[in-house]
Amino acid sequence: MMRTRERGSASLVVVGLLAALLLTTAAAVGACALLAAKQHVSAAADAAALAAADAASGRVPGAPCDRAARAAQLNDAVLGSCEVDGPFAVVTAEKDVAGVTITVRARAGPPDAREAGDDP
């Protein structure tokens, strides 16, 4: 014979497990969205660095940092910083996603040139 005090206790356990499952799923989806956004910003930073390096080397006309800003903008990001040293460019691209600022740094330059301080 079943006691009346224990009726419905399984329902409470199921509701608790479903709540835990929903919270875990929401956290995983959020983490995956941030990871995807980081990859997107990384591509924008790479494009901006390449655009700046091309302008710095004289392969394309224009100011290196202006070209980097345009490349970042075309990739739905904002140029954070831009430093040009000879044919080399170091840039950061940024984007706000769900209140989190994602910043990625990229460096580009000609493959046959060496930066000052690089070991031979």
C-alpha positions in Angstrom: 0.0 0.0 0.0 1.3 3.5 -1.0 1.7 6.2 1.6 0.0 9.5 0.7 3.1 11.5 1.7 5.2 10.2 -1.2 2.7 10.9 -3.9 4.0 13.3 -6.5 7.6 13.2 -5.4 8.7 11.8 -8.8 7.2 14.8 -10.5 9.3 17.2 -8.4 12.5 15.2 -9.3 11.6 15.4 -13.0 10.9 19.1 -12.9 14.3 19.6 -11.1 16.1 17.6 -13.7 14.4 19.4 -16.6 15.3 22.8 -15.1 19.0 21.7 -14.8 18.9 20.4 -18.4 17.5 23.7 -19.6 20.1 25.8 -17.7 23.0 23.6 -19.0 21.7 23.8 -22.6 21.4 27.6 -22.4 24.9 27.9 -21.1 26.3 25.6 -23.8 24.4 27.6 -26.6 25.8 30.8 -25.2 29.3 29.5 -25.1 29.0 28.2 -28.7 27.7 31.6 -29.9 30.7 33.4 -28.3 33.1 30.9 -29.9 31.6 31.4 -33.3 31.8 35.2 -32.8 35.5 34.9 -31.8 36.2 33.0 -35.1 34.4 35.7 -37.0 36.4 38.5 -35.3 39.6 36.5 -35.9 38.9 36.5 -39.6 38.2 40.2 -39.6 41.5 40.8 -37.8 43.4 38.7 -40.3 41.8 40.6 -43.2 42.6 43.9 -41.6 46.2 43.0 -41.0 46.6 41.8 -44.6 45.1 44.9 -46.0 47.3 47.1 -43.8 50.4 45.1 -44.8 49.6 45.3 -48.5 49.2 49.1 -48.3 52.4 49.4 -46.2 54.4 47.4 -48.8 53.1 49.6 -51.6 51.2 46.8 -53.3 48.0 48.7 -53.0 47.4 52.4 -52.7 46.2 54.1 -49.6 47.0 54.5 -45.9 47.6 51.2 -44.2 45.4 51.8 -41.1 42.6 53.3 -43.3 42.6 50.1 -45.4 42.7 48.0 -42.2 39.7 49.8 -40.8 37.7 49.3 -44.0 38.6 45.6 -44.1 37.5 45.2 -40.5 34.3 47.1 -41.2 33.5 44.9 -44.2 33.8 41.9 -41.9 31.4 43.4 -39.3 34.1 44.3 -36.7 35.8 47.5 -35.6 39.5 48.2 -35.8 40.8 48.6 -32.3 44.4 49.5 -33.0 46.8 49.6 -35.9 50.6 49.7 -35.9 52.7 49.6 -39.0 56.5 49.0 -38.8 58.0 48.9 -42.3 56.1 46.2 -44.3 54.6 44.7 -41.2 51.2 45.5 -39.7 49.8 44.5 -36.3 46.1 45.2 -35.8 43.4 44.4 -33.3 39.7 43.9 -34.3 36.9 44.1 -31.8 33.2 43.3 -31.7 30.6 43.4 -28.9 28.5 40.2 -28.6 25.8 40.0 -25.9 27.6 42.5 -23.7 31.0 40.8 -24.1 33.8 42.6 -26.1 35.8 40.1 -28.2 39.2 41.4 -29.2 41.6 39.6 -31.5 45.1 40.6 -32.5 46.7 39.7 -35.9 50.0 40.4 -37.6 50.8 40.3 -41.3 53.8 41.1 -43.6 55.7 39.8 -46.5 56.9 36.2 -46.1 60.5 36.9 -47.2 61.1 39.9 -44.9 62.2 39.7 -41.3 61.1 42.0 -38.5 63.8 43.6 -36.4 64.5 41.3 -33.4 63.6 38.1 -35.3 66.3 35.4 -35.1 67.7 34.4 -38.5 
